[in-house]
Amino acid sequence: MEKGRIPIWEKATLTVEETVTLTGLGRDTVRALTFAALNGVGDFPAFKVGRTARVARLPLLDWLRDVARSHRDLKRAEAIVENAKKVGAPRGRGRPRKRKEAIA
């Protein structure tokens, strides 16, 4: 181990990539769960530090225990995120402009 590096199992907070390594979940699934938690959907233990998403390690272990007991399907989180992106997509204001056709 490199000098000054803290092992994942001793850190208080984890990045998304460290969460993937620790849990064995897929990167897209962890990102979807994080996105959902940061937007008020779900109970995944994620939070923001500046522009970086972090996951609290001890609450993550409790969360995993609860997920295993309740037999939840985590793929549903990805569907929630896709739906949130569609609903939250910015729309143009007013009606669309008329397009001029190119003069050949």
C-alpha positions in Angstrom: 0.0 0.0 0.0 1.3 3.5 -0.8 2.3 5.8 2.0 -0.6 8.2 2.9 -3.3 6.2 1.2 -6.3 5.1 3.3 -7.9 1.7 2.4 -11.5 1.9 1.2 -12.8 -0.1 4.2 -11.5 2.6 6.5 -12.7 5.7 4.7 -15.8 7.6 6.0 -16.9 8.8 2.6 -16.4 7.1 -0.8 -16.4 8.3 -4.4 -18.8 6.6 -6.9 -15.9 4.5 -8.2 -14.8 3.5 -4.7 -18.5 2.6 -4.0 -18.5 0.4 -7.1 -15.3 -1.4 -5.9 -16.6 -1.9 -2.4 -20.1 -3.1 -3.2 -19.6 -4.9 -6.4 -22.6 -3.1 -7.9 -22.4 -1.9 -11.5 -21.1 1.7 -12.1 -24.3 2.7 -13.9 -26.4 1.4 -11.1 -24.4 3.3 -8.4 -24.5 6.5 -10.5 -28.3 6.1 -11.0 -28.8 5.5 -7.3 -26.7 8.6 -6.5 -28.5 10.8 -9.0 -31.8 9.7 -7.6 -30.7 10.3 -4.0 -29.4 13.8 -4.8 -32.7 14.6 -6.4 -34.8 13.5 -3.5 -35.8 10.1 -4.8 -34.8 7.0 -2.8 -32.8 6.4 0.3 -29.3 5.8 -1.0 -26.8 7.5 1.3 -25.3 9.9 -1.2 -24.6 13.6 -0.8 -22.6 16.4 -2.5 -19.4 18.0 -1.5 -19.1 20.9 -3.9 -19.6 19.4 -7.3 -18.5 15.9 -6.3 -20.9 13.2 -5.2 -19.9 11.2 -2.1 -21.4 8.2 -0.4 -21.2 7.7 3.4 -19.6 4.2 3.9 -21.3 3.1 7.2 -24.8 4.2 6.1 -24.0 2.4 2.8 -23.4 -0.8 4.6 -26.7 -0.4 6.5 -28.5 0.4 3.3 -27.1 -2.7 1.6 -28.3 -4.8 4.6 -31.8 -3.3 4.3 -31.9 -3.8 0.5 -30.9 -7.5 0.9 -33.6 -8.0 3.6 -36.3 -6.4 1.6 -35.3 -8.0 -1.8 -35.5 -4.7 -3.6 -34.7 -4.6 -7.3 -32.0 -2.0 -7.9 -32.5 -1.9 -11.7 -35.6 0.1 -10.9 -33.4 3.0 -9.8 -32.0 3.3 -13.4 -35.6 3.6 -14.7 -36.4 6.3 -12.1 -33.4 8.3 -13.3 -34.3 8.0 -16.9 -37.8 9.2 -16.2 -36.5 12.1 -14.1 -34.2 13.1 -16.9 -37.2 13.1 -19.4 -39.4 15.1 -17.0 -36.7 17.6 -16.0 -35.4 18.2 -19.5 -35.4 21.9 -20.3 -37.9 22.9 -22.9 -37.8 26.0 -25.0 -39.9 29.0 -24.1 -42.8 29.9 -26.3 -43.6 28.3 -29.6 -40.8 27.1 -31.9 -39.5 29.6 -34.5 -40.3 29.1 -38.2 -37.3 27.8 -40.0 -36.2 29.3 -43.2 -35.5 26.8 -45.9 -32.2 27.1 -47.6 -32.4 28.8 -51.0 -30.7 26.7 -53.6 
